[in-house]
Amino acid sequence: MDVRQLVDIACEEDPRAPCLWLPSDLFPEFCDAIRQRPNVVGAVIYRNKTIRDGGPYSDITTRRP
């Protein structure tokens, strides 16, 4: 699975969560996949969720790492 598919699954698993954190090594790949660049605070909006860099060695999660 690619990172975009993983994010889609995470969004479907917790539809009410406003945020999603990605591991640092996947965040640039995800931004490239959706053809967006992070805004001033380092987030991108995808499927009405704020997607942020969760730091190294983190999991894809809807809870703050």
N, CA, C, O and CB atoms as a CASP TS submission, in Angstrom:
PFRMAT TS
TARGET T0000
AUTHOR 0000-0000-0000
METHOD Language model
MODEL 1
PARENT N/A
ATOM      1  N   MET     1       0.843  -1.188   0.000  1.00  0.00           N
ATOM      2  CA  MET     1       0.000   0.000   0.000  1.00  0.00           C
ATOM      3  C   MET     1       0.882   1.244   0.000  1.00  0.00           C
ATOM      4  O   MET     1       1.954   1.273   0.605  1.00  0.00           O
ATOM      5  CB  MET     1      -0.956   0.002   1.222  1.00  0.00           C
ATOM      6  N   ASP     2       0.407   2.253  -0.684  1.00  0.00           N
ATOM      7  CA  ASP     2       1.151   3.510  -0.643  1.00  0.00           C
ATOM      8  C   ASP     2       0.608   4.376   0.503  1.00  0.00           C
ATOM      9  O   ASP     2      -0.407   4.045   1.115  1.00  0.00           O
ATOM     10  CB  ASP     2       1.050   4.266  -2.011  1.00  0.00           C
ATOM     11  N   VAL     3       1.282   5.458   0.774  1.00  0.00           N
ATOM     12  CA  VAL     3       0.945   6.299   1.925  1.00  0.00           C
ATOM     13  C   VAL     3      -0.448   6.918   1.788  1.00  0.00           C
ATOM     14  O   VAL     3      -1.150   7.083   2.786  1.00  0.00           O
ATOM     15  CB  VAL     3       1.989   7.404   2.092  1.00  0.00           C
ATOM     16  N   ARG     4      -0.844   7.255   0.585  1.00  0.00           N
ATOM     17  CA  ARG     4      -2.177   7.847   0.400  1.00  0.00           C
ATOM     18  C   ARG     4      -3.277   6.846   0.769  1.00  0.00           C
ATOM     19  O   ARG     4      -4.276   7.227   1.379  1.00  0.00           O
ATOM     20  CB  ARG     4      -2.358   8.319  -1.062  1.00  0.00           C
ATOM     21  N   GLN     5      -3.108   5.592   0.412  1.00  0.00           N
ATOM     22  CA  GLN     5      -4.081   4.570   0.777  1.00  0.00           C
ATOM     23  C   GLN     5      -4.128   4.386   2.291  1.00  0.00           C
ATOM     24  O   GLN     5      -5.205   4.207   2.860  1.00  0.00           O
ATOM     25  CB  GLN     5      -3.745   3.241   0.089  1.00  0.00           C
ATOM     26  N   LEU     6      -2.973   4.427   2.945  1.00  0.00           N
ATOM     27  CA  LEU     6      -2.933   4.304   4.402  1.00  0.00           C
ATOM     28  C   LEU     6      -3.656   5.468   5.078  1.00  0.00           C
ATOM     29  O   LEU     6      -4.364   5.274   6.067  1.00  0.00           O
ATOM     30  CB  LEU     6      -1.482   4.236   4.889  1.00  0.00           C
ATOM     31  N   VAL     7      -3.478   6.666   4.548  1.00  0.00           N
ATOM     32  CA  VAL     7      -4.165   7.833   5.110  1.00  0.00           C
ATOM     33  C   VAL     7      -5.668   7.719   4.877  1.00  0.00           C
ATOM     34  O   VAL     7      -6.454   8.064   5.759  1.00  0.00           O
ATOM     35  CB  VAL     7      -3.622   9.144   4.486  1.00  0.00           C
ATOM     36  N   ASP     8      -6.079   7.243   3.712  1.00  0.00           N
ATOM     37  CA  ASP     8      -7.505   7.045   3.435  1.00  0.00           C
ATOM     38  C   ASP     8      -8.125   6.068   4.428  1.00  0.00           C
ATOM     39  O   ASP     8      -9.228   6.302   4.921  1.00  0.00           O
ATOM     40  CB  ASP     8      -7.708   6.536   2.001  1.00  0.00           C
ATOM     41  N   ILE     9      -7.427   4.982   4.722  1.00  0.00           N
ATOM     42  CA  ILE     9      -7.912   4.003   5.692  1.00  0.00           C
ATOM     43  C   ILE     9      -8.029   4.635   7.075  1.00  0.00           C
ATOM     44  O   ILE     9      -9.026   4.433   7.768  1.00  0.00           O
ATOM     45  CB  ILE     9      -6.978   2.781   5.741  1.00  0.00           C
ATOM     46  N   ALA    10      -7.021   5.394   7.477  1.00  0.00           N
ATOM     47  CA  ALA    10      -7.050   6.048   8.794  1.00  0.00           C
ATOM     48  C   ALA    10      -8.203   7.047   8.883  1.00  0.00           C
ATOM     49  O   ALA    10      -8.838   7.169   9.931  1.00  0.00           O
ATOM     50  CB  ALA    10      -5.709   6.764   9.071  1.00  0.00           C
ATOM     51  N   CYS    11      -8.475   7.758   7.798  1.00  0.00           N
ATOM     52  CA  CYS    11      -9.586   8.715   7.783  1.00  0.00           C
ATOM     53  C   CYS    11     -10.928   7.999   7.915  1.00  0.00           C
ATOM     54  O   CYS    11     -11.836   8.498   8.580  1.00  0.00           O
ATOM     55  CB  CYS    11      -9.558   9.549   6.490  1.00  0.00           C
ATOM     56  N   GLU    12     -11.055   6.845   7.290  1.00  0.00           N
ATOM     57  CA  GLU    12     -12.292   6.078   7.363  1.00  0.00           C
ATOM     58  C   GLU    12     -12.491   5.436   8.727  1.00  0.00           C
ATOM     59  O   GLU    12     -13.626   5.291   9.180  1.00  0.00           O
ATOM     60  CB  GLU    12     -12.305   5.014   6.293  1.00  0.00           C
ATOM     61  N   GLU    13     -11.402   5.050   9.389  1.00  0.00           N
ATOM     62  CA  GLU    13     -11.493   4.407  10.694  1.00  0.00           C
ATOM     63  C   GLU    13     -11.947   5.367  11.784  1.00  0.00           C
ATOM     64  O   GLU    13     -12.622   4.954  12.727  1.00  0.00           O
ATOM     65  CB  GLU    13     -10.161   3.810  11.066  1.00  0.00           C
ATOM     66  N   ASP    14     -11.590   6.628  11.671  1.00  0.00           N
ATOM     67  CA  ASP    14     -11.969   7.626  12.684  1.00  0.00           C
ATOM     68  C   ASP    14     -12.476   8.881  11.975  1.00  0.00           C
ATOM     69  O   ASP    14     -11.766   9.885  11.915  1.00  0.00           O
ATOM     70  CB  ASP    14     -10.756   7.970  13.626  1.00  0.00           C
ATOM     71  N   PRO    15     -13.698   8.835  11.437  1.00  0.00           N
ATOM     72  CA  PRO    15     -14.198   9.950  10.615  1.00  0.00           C
ATOM     73  C   PRO    15     -14.405  11.259  11.372  1.00  0.00           C
ATOM     74  O   PRO    15     -14.431  12.321  10.750  1.00  0.00           O
ATOM     75  CB  PRO    15     -15.488   9.557   9.986  1.00  0.00           C
ATOM     76  N   ARG    16     -14.550  11.215  12.672  1.00  0.00           N
ATOM     77  CA  ARG    16     -14.791  12.446  13.445  1.00  0.00           C
ATOM     78  C   ARG    16     -13.523  13.136  13.915  1.00  0.00           C
ATOM     79  O   ARG    16     -13.573  14.266  14.399  1.00  0.00           O
ATOM     80  CB  ARG    16     -15.639  12.134  14.637  1.00  0.00           C
ATOM     81  N   ALA    17     -12.404  12.474  13.777  1.00  0.00           N
ATOM     82  CA  ALA    17     -11.141  13.072  14.217  1.00  0.00           C
ATOM     83  C   ALA    17     -10.781  14.242  13.304  1.00  0.00           C
ATOM     84  O   ALA    17     -10.807  14.104  12.081  1.00  0.00           O
ATOM     85  CB  ALA    17     -10.001  12.014  14.226  1.00  0.00           C
ATOM     86  N   PRO    18     -10.447  15.385  13.887  1.00  0.00           N
ATOM     87  CA  PRO    18     -10.117  16.544  13.056  1.00  0.00           C
ATOM     88  C   PRO    18      -8.693  16.523  12.503  1.00  0.00           C
ATOM     89  O   PRO    18      -8.393  17.222  11.534  1.00  0.00           O
ATOM     90  CB  PRO    18     -10.316  17.796  13.850  1.00  0.00           C
ATOM     91  N   CYS    19      -7.811  15.720  13.117  1.00  0.00           N
ATOM     92  CA  CYS    19      -6.390  15.723  12.751  1.00  0.00           C
ATOM     93  C   CYS    19      -5.876  14.311  12.542  1.00  0.00           C
ATOM     94  O   CYS    19      -6.416  13.340  13.072  1.00  0.00           O
ATOM     95  CB  CYS    19      -5.559  16.425  13.826  1.00  0.00           C
ATOM     96  N   LEU    20      -4.821  14.230  11.755  1.00  0.00           N
ATOM     97  CA  LEU    20      -4.138  12.963  11.532  1.00  0.00           C
ATOM     98  C   LEU    20      -2.647  13.266  11.514  1.00  0.00           C
ATOM     99  O   LEU    20      -2.203  14.196  10.841  1.00  0.00           O
ATOM    100  CB  LEU    20      -4.610  12.266  10.194  1.00  0.00           C
ATOM    101  N   TRP    21      -1.876  12.477  12.255  1.00  0.00           N
ATOM    102  CA  TRP    21      -0.426  12.661  12.294  1.00  0.00           C
ATOM    103  C   TRP    21       0.232  11.519  11.543  1.00  0.00           C
ATOM    104  O   TRP    21      -0.148  10.358  11.688  1.00  0.00           O
ATOM    105  CB  TRP    21       0.097  12.732  13.758  1.00  0.00           C
ATOM    106  N   LEU    22       1.232  11.871  10.731  1.00  0.00           N
ATOM    107  CA  LEU    22       1.997  10.892   9.958  1.00  0.00           C
ATOM    108  C   LEU    22       3.441  10.867  10.437  1.00  0.00           C
ATOM    109  O   LEU    22       3.945  11.877  10.927  1.00  0.00           O
ATOM    110  CB  LEU    22       1.935  11.214   8.447  1.00  0.00           C
ATOM    111  N   PRO    23       4.111   9.731  10.304  1.00  0.00           N
ATOM    112  CA  PRO    23       5.540   9.705  10.617  1.00  0.00           C
ATOM    113  C   PRO    23       6.312  10.647   9.688  1.00  0.00           C
ATOM    114  O   PRO    23       5.913  10.876   8.547  1.00  0.00           O
ATOM    115  CB  PRO    23       6.092   8.266  10.499  1.00  0.00           C
ATOM    116  N   SER    24       7.396  11.174  10.184  1.00  0.00           N
ATOM    117  CA  SER    24       8.195  12.145   9.428  1.00  0.00           C
ATOM    118  C   SER    24       8.668  11.614   8.081  1.00  0.00           C
ATOM    119  O   SER    24       8.743  12.369   7.112  1.00  0.00           O
ATOM    120  CB  SER    24       9.390  12.565  10.241  1.00  0.00           C
ATOM    121  N   ASP    25       8.984  10.335   8.009  1.00  0.00           N
ATOM    122  CA  ASP    25       9.481   9.797   6.743  1.00  0.00           C
ATOM    123  C   ASP    25       8.366   9.633   5.702  1.00  0.00           C
ATOM    124  O   ASP    25       8.662   9.564   4.510  1.00  0.00           O
ATOM    125  CB  ASP    25      10.160   8.456   6.984  1.00  0.00           C
ATOM    126  N   LEU    26       7.104   9.569   6.112  1.00  0.00           N
ATOM    127  CA  LEU    26       5.987   9.439   5.179  1.00  0.00           C
ATOM    128  C   LEU    26       5.344  10.776   4.804  1.00  0.00           C
ATOM    129  O   LEU    26       4.669  10.874   3.779  1.00  0.00           O
ATOM    130  CB  LEU    26       4.944   8.538   5.772  1.00  0.00           C
ATOM    131  N   PHE    27       5.549  11.790   5.619  1.00  0.00           N
ATOM    132  CA  PHE    27       4.876  13.067   5.388  1.00  0.00           C
ATOM    133  C   PHE    27       5.243  13.703   4.038  1.00  0.00           C
ATOM    134  O   PHE    27       4.336  14.103   3.309  1.00  0.00           O
ATOM    135  CB  PHE    27       5.215  14.027   6.509  1.00  0.00           C
ATOM    136  N   PRO    28       6.520  13.815   3.674  1.00  0.00           N
ATOM    137  CA  PRO    28       6.845  14.397   2.356  1.00  0.00           C
ATOM    138  C   PRO    28       6.292  13.568   1.193  1.00  0.00           C
ATOM    139  O   PRO    28       5.844  14.119   0.188  1.00  0.00           O
ATOM    140  CB  PRO    28       8.359  14.532   2.205  1.00  0.00           C
ATOM    141  N   GLU    29       6.327  12.247   1.337  1.00  0.00           N
ATOM    142  CA  GLU    29       5.786  11.369   0.299  1.00  0.00           C
ATOM    143  C   GLU    29       4.277  11.588   0.140  1.00  0.00           C
ATOM    144  O   GLU    29       3.758  11.598  -0.976  1.00  0.00           O
ATOM    145  CB  GLU    29       6.080   9.889   0.636  1.00  0.00           C
ATOM    146  N   PHE    30       3.586  11.763   1.259  1.00  0.00           N
ATOM    147  CA  PHE    30       2.146  12.025   1.210  1.00  0.00           C
ATOM    148  C   PHE    30       1.857  13.364   0.538  1.00  0.00           C
ATOM    149  O   PHE    30       0.955  13.458  -0.294  1.00  0.00           O
ATOM    150  CB  PHE    30       1.549  12.005   2.624  1.00  0.00           C
ATOM    151  N   CYS    31       2.607  14.385   0.889  1.00  0.00           N
ATOM    152  CA  CYS    31       2.417  15.706   0.267  1.00  0.00           C
ATOM    153  C   CYS    31       2.618  15.632  -1.244  1.00  0.00           C
ATOM    154  O   CYS    31       1.875  16.256  -2.002  1.00  0.00           O
ATOM    155  CB  CYS    31       3.391  16.735   0.876  1.00  0.00           C
ATOM    156  N   ASP    32       3.616  14.875  -1.679  1.00  0.00           N
ATOM    157  CA  ASP    32       3.842  14.691  -3.115  1.00  0.00           C
ATOM    158  C   ASP    32       2.673  13.944  -3.756  1.00  0.00           C
ATOM    159  O   ASP    32       2.257  14.277  -4.866  1.00  0.00           O
ATOM    160  CB  ASP    32       5.159  13.927  -3.359  1.00  0.00           C
ATOM    161  N   ALA    33       2.142  12.936  -3.061  1.00  0.00           N
ATOM    162  CA  ALA    33       1.055  12.128  -3.612  1.00  0.00           C
ATOM    163  C   ALA    33      -0.218  12.943  -3.823  1.00  0.00           C
ATOM    164  O   ALA    33      -0.956  12.706  -4.779  1.00  0.00           O
ATOM    165  CB  ALA    33       0.765  10.952  -2.695  1.00  0.00           C
ATOM    166  N   ILE    34      -0.479  13.902  -2.936  1.00  0.00           N
ATOM    167  CA  ILE    34      -1.688  14.717  -3.080  1.00  0.00           C
ATOM    168  C   ILE    34      -1.401  16.058  -3.745  1.00  0.00           C
ATOM    169  O   ILE    34      -2.298  16.884  -3.912  1.00  0.00           O
ATOM    170  CB  ILE    34      -2.327  14.949  -1.722  1.00  0.00           C
ATOM    171  N   ARG    35      -0.146  16.265  -4.121  1.00  0.00           N
ATOM    172  CA  ARG    35       0.289  17.479  -4.827  1.00  0.00           C
ATOM    173  C   ARG    35      -0.043  18.753  -4.048  1.00  0.00           C
ATOM    174  O   ARG    35      -0.586  19.714  -4.592  1.00  0.00           O
ATOM    175  CB  ARG    35      -0.358  17.542  -6.206  1.00  0.00           C
ATOM    176  N   GLN    36       0.295  18.728  -2.781  1.00  0.00           N
ATOM    177  CA  GLN    36       0.151  19.904  -1.925  1.00  0.00           C
ATOM    178  C   GLN    36       1.451  20.122  -1.173  1.00  0.00           C
ATOM    179  O   GLN    36       2.257  19.209  -0.992  1.00  0.00           O
ATOM    180  CB  GLN    36      -1.040  19.742  -0.937  1.00  0.00           C
ATOM    181  N   ARG    37       1.625  21.360  -0.744  1.00  0.00           N
ATOM    182  CA  ARG    37       2.754  21.704   0.119  1.00  0.00           C
ATOM    183  C   ARG    37       2.209  22.091   1.478  1.00  0.00           C
ATOM    184  O   ARG    37       1.118  22.655   1.562  1.00  0.00           O
ATOM    185  CB  ARG    37       3.613  22.858  -0.490  1.00  0.00           C
ATOM    186  N   PRO    38       2.943  21.802   2.549  1.00  0.00           N
ATOM    187  CA  PRO    38       2.475  22.197   3.877  1.00  0.00           C
ATOM    188  C   PRO    38       2.322  23.717   3.982  1.00  0.00           C
ATOM    189  O   PRO    38       3.079  24.470   3.371  1.00  0.00           O
ATOM    190  CB  PRO    38       3.443  21.690   4.954  1.00  0.00           C
ATOM    191  N   ASN    39       1.336  24.154   4.762  1.00  0.00           N
ATOM    192  CA  ASN    39       1.133  25.583   4.972  1.00  0.00           C
ATOM    193  C   ASN    39       2.128  26.111   6.001  1.00  0.00           C
ATOM    194  O   ASN    39       3.080  25.415   6.354  1.00  0.00           O
ATOM    195  CB  ASN    39      -0.314  25.866   5.426  1.00  0.00           C
ATOM    196  N   VAL    40       1.920  27.305   6.474  1.00  0.00           N
ATOM    197  CA  VAL    40       2.860  27.966   7.386  1.00  0.00           C
ATOM    198  C   VAL    40       3.071  27.172   8.675  1.00  0.00           C
ATOM    199  O   VAL    40       4.180  27.151   9.210  1.00  0.00           O
ATOM    200  CB  VAL    40       2.360  29.365   7.723  1.00  0.00           C
ATOM    201  N   VAL    41       2.030  26.524   9.177  1.00  0.00           N
ATOM    202  CA  VAL    41       2.159  25.758  10.415  1.00  0.00           C
ATOM    203  C   VAL    41       2.575  24.308  10.164  1.00  0.00           C
ATOM    204  O   VAL    41       2.667  23.519  11.104  1.00  0.00           O
ATOM    205  CB  VAL    41       0.850  25.788  11.177  1.00  0.00           C
ATOM    206  N   GLY    42       2.827  23.955   8.898  1.00  0.00           N
ATOM    207  CA  GLY    42       3.326  22.627   8.578  1.00  0.00           C
ATOM    208  C   GLY    42       2.259  21.565   8.395  1.00  0.00           C
ATOM    209  O   GLY    42       2.525  20.382   8.609  1.00  0.00           O
ATOM    210  N   ALA    43       1.068  21.958   8.006  1.00  0.00           N
ATOM    211  CA  ALA    43      -0.024  21.009   7.824  1.00  0.00           C
ATOM    212  C   ALA    43      -0.589  21.101   6.411  1.00  0.00           C
ATOM    213  O   ALA    43      -0.461  22.124   5.739  1.00  0.00           O
ATOM    214  CB  ALA    43      -1.131  21.260   8.857  1.00  0.00           C
ATOM    215  N   VAL    44      -1.214  20.014   5.977  1.00  0.00           N
ATOM    216  CA  VAL    44      -1.964  20.012   4.730  1.00  0.00           C
ATOM    217  C   VAL    44      -3.393  19.584   5.052  1.00  0.00           C
ATOM    218  O   VAL    44      -3.629  18.879   6.033  1.00  0.00           O
ATOM    219  CB  VAL    44      -1.307  19.063   3.662  1.00  0.00           C
ATOM    220  N   ILE    45      -4.329  20.006   4.237  1.00  0.00           N
ATOM    221  CA  ILE    45      -5.732  19.634   4.423  1.00  0.00           C
ATOM    222  C   ILE    45      -6.057  18.562   3.383  1.00  0.00           C
ATOM    223  O   ILE    45      -5.828  18.746   2.187  1.00  0.00           O
ATOM    224  CB  ILE    45      -6.695  20.887   4.284  1.00  0.00           C
ATOM    225  N   TYR    46      -6.587  17.457   3.857  1.00  0.00           N
ATOM    226  CA  TYR    46      -6.957  16.347   2.987  1.00  0.00           C
ATOM    227  C   TYR    46      -8.198  15.688   3.561  1.00  0.00           C
ATOM    228  O   TYR    46      -8.220  15.304   4.730  1.00  0.00           O
ATOM    229  CB  TYR    46      -5.790  15.319   2.844  1.00  0.00           C
ATOM    230  N   ARG    47      -9.228  15.559   2.743  1.00  0.00           N
ATOM    231  CA  ARG    47     -10.502  14.961   3.159  1.00  0.00           C
ATOM    232  C   ARG    47     -11.046  15.629   4.420  1.00  0.00           C
ATOM    233  O   ARG    47     -11.517  14.954   5.336  1.00  0.00           O
ATOM    234  CB  ARG    47     -10.330  13.457   3.399  1.00  0.00           C
ATOM    235  N   ASN    48     -10.979  16.947   4.458  1.00  0.00           N
ATOM    236  CA  ASN    48     -11.468  17.762   5.577  1.00  0.00           C
ATOM    237  C   ASN    48     -10.765  17.472   6.895  1.00  0.00           C
ATOM    238  O   ASN    48     -11.327  17.703   7.966  1.00  0.00           O
ATOM    239  CB  ASN    48     -12.942  17.547   5.752  1.00  0.00           C
ATOM    240  N   LYS    49      -9.559  16.977   6.824  1.00  0.00           N
ATOM    241  CA  LYS    49      -8.736  16.751   8.014  1.00  0.00           C
ATOM    242  C   LYS    49      -7.425  17.491   7.871  1.00  0.00           C
ATOM    243  O   LYS    49      -6.922  17.692   6.766  1.00  0.00           O
ATOM    244  CB  LYS    49      -8.483  15.244   8.239  1.00  0.00           C
ATOM    245  N   THR    50      -6.886  17.890   8.993  1.00  0.00           N
ATOM    246  CA  THR    50      -5.561  18.487   9.036  1.00  0.00           C
ATOM    247  C   THR    50      -4.564  17.345   9.175  1.00  0.00           C
ATOM    248  O   THR    50      -4.631  16.569  10.128  1.00  0.00           O
ATOM    249  CB  THR    50      -5.424  19.524  10.213  1.00  0.00           C
ATOM    250  N   ILE    51      -3.650  17.245   8.234  1.00  0.00           N
ATOM    251  CA  ILE    51      -2.632  16.196   8.255  1.00  0.00           C
ATOM    252  C   ILE    51      -1.305  16.852   8.621  1.00  0.00           C
ATOM    253  O   ILE    51      -0.868  17.801   7.970  1.00  0.00           O
ATOM    254  CB  ILE    51      -2.540  15.446   6.869  1.00  0.00           C
ATOM    255  N   ARG    52      -0.663  16.326   9.686  1.00  0.00           N
ATOM    256  CA  ARG    52       0.573  16.931  10.175  1.00  0.00           C
ATOM    257  C   ARG    52       1.676  15.895  10.318  1.00  0.00           C
ATOM    258  O   ARG    52       1.424  14.690  10.333  1.00  0.00           O
ATOM    259  CB  ARG    52       0.332  17.623  11.512  1.00  0.00           C
ATOM    260  N   ASP    53       2.888  16.383  10.420  1.00  0.00           N
ATOM    261  CA  ASP    53       4.061  15.556  10.665  1.00  0.00           C
ATOM    262  C   ASP    53       4.073  15.190  12.146  1.00  0.00           C
ATOM    263  O   ASP    53       4.110  16.070  13.006  1.00  0.00           O
ATOM    264  CB  ASP    53       5.383  16.295  10.248  1.00  0.00           C
ATOM    265  N   GLY    54       4.041  13.894  12.442  1.00  0.00           N
ATOM    266  CA  GLY    54       3.984  13.441  13.827  1.00  0.00           C
ATOM    267  C   GLY    54       5.339  13.177  14.453  1.00  0.00           C
ATOM    268  O   GLY    54       5.424  12.787  15.618  1.00  0.00           O
ATOM    269  N   GLY    55       6.394  13.388  13.690  1.00  0.00           N
ATOM    270  CA  GLY    55       7.730  13.157  14.229  1.00  0.00           C
ATOM    271  C   GLY    55       8.264  11.801  13.823  1.00  0.00           C
ATOM    272  O   GLY    55       7.535  10.957  13.303  1.00  0.00           O
ATOM    273  N   PRO    56       9.547  11.607  14.067  1.00  0.00           N
ATOM    274  CA  PRO    56      10.166  10.337  13.685  1.00  0.00           C
ATOM    275  C   PRO    56       9.655   9.173  14.538  1.00  0.00           C
ATOM    276  O   PRO    56       9.311   9.343  15.708  1.00  0.00           O
ATOM    277  CB  PRO    56      11.684  10.438  13.804  1.00  0.00           C
ATOM    278  N   TYR    57       9.616   8.004  13.933  1.00  0.00           N
ATOM    279  CA  TYR    57       9.263   6.756  14.621  1.00  0.00           C
ATOM    280  C   TYR    57       7.847   6.761  15.198  1.00  0.00           C
ATOM    281  O   TYR    57       7.561   6.008  16.129  1.00  0.00           O
ATOM    282  CB  TYR    57      10.250   6.492  15.730  1.00  0.00           C
ATOM    283  N   SER    58       6.959   7.598  14.661  1.00  0.00           N
ATOM    284  CA  SER    58       5.577   7.596  15.139  1.00  0.00           C
ATOM    285  C   SER    58       4.734   6.713  14.222  1.00  0.00           C
ATOM    286  O   SER    58       5.208   6.247  13.186  1.00  0.00           O
ATOM    287  CB  SER    58       5.000   9.046  15.197  1.00  0.00           C
ATOM    288  N   ASP    59       3.501   6.494  14.608  1.00  0.00           N
ATOM    289  CA  ASP    59       2.549   5.749  13.793  1.00  0.00           C
ATOM    290  C   ASP    59       1.588   6.721  13.135  1.00  0.00           C
ATOM    291  O   ASP    59       1.531   7.892  13.509  1.00  0.00           O
ATOM    292  CB  ASP    59       1.781   4.710  14.643  1.00  0.00           C
ATOM    293  N   ILE    60       0.839   6.245  12.163  1.00  0.00           N
ATOM    294  CA  ILE    60      -0.251   7.047  11.605  1.00  0.00           C
ATOM    295  C   ILE    60      -1.358   7.003  12.649  1.00  0.00           C
ATOM    296  O   ILE    60      -1.885   5.932  12.948  1.00  0.00           O
ATOM    297  CB  ILE    60      -0.744   6.503  10.179  1.00  0.00           C
ATOM    298  N   THR    61      -1.710   8.143  13.198  1.00  0.00           N
ATOM    299  CA  THR    61      -2.656   8.188  14.296  1.00  0.00           C
ATOM    300  C   THR    61      -3.526   9.430  14.261  1.00  0.00           C
ATOM    301  O   THR    61      -3.153  10.447  13.676  1.00  0.00           O
ATOM    302  CB  THR    61      -1.926   8.118  15.602  1.00  0.00           C
ATOM    303  N   THR    62      -4.687   9.341  14.888  1.00  0.00           N
ATOM    304  CA  THR    62      -5.565  10.507  15.009  1.00  0.00           C
ATOM    305  C   THR    62      -5.402  11.152  16.375  1.00  0.00           C
ATOM    306  O   THR    62      -6.016  12.181  16.658  1.00  0.00           O
ATOM    307  CB  THR    62      -7.036  10.111  14.779  1.00  0.00           C
ATOM    308  N   ARG    63      -4.587  10.558  17.211  1.00  0.00           N
ATOM    309  CA  ARG    63      -4.305  11.133  18.533  1.00  0.00           C
ATOM    310  C   ARG    63      -2.952  11.802  18.502  1.00  0.00           C
ATOM    311  O   ARG    63      -2.044  11.352  17.803  1.00  0.00           O
ATOM    312  CB  ARG    63      -4.352  10.051  19.645  1.00  0.00           C
ATOM    313  N   ARG    64      -2.818  12.856  19.243  1.00  0.00           N
ATOM    314  CA  ARG    64      -1.544  13.587  19.267  1.00  0.00           C
ATOM    315  C   ARG    64      -0.419  12.679  19.760  1.00  0.00           C
ATOM    316  O   ARG    64      -0.524  12.058  20.817  1.00  0.00           O
ATOM    317  CB  ARG    64      -1.651  14.843  20.168  1.00  0.00           C
ATOM    318  N   PRO    65       0.664  12.612  18.974  1.00  0.00           N
ATOM    319  CA  PRO    65       1.783  11.729  19.353  1.00  0.00           C
ATOM    320  C   PRO    65       2.514  12.218  20.587  1.00  0.00           C
ATOM    321  O   PRO    65       3.474  11.585  21.027  1.00  0.00           O
ATOM    322  CB  PRO    65       2.767  11.606  18.207  1.00  0.00           C
TER
END
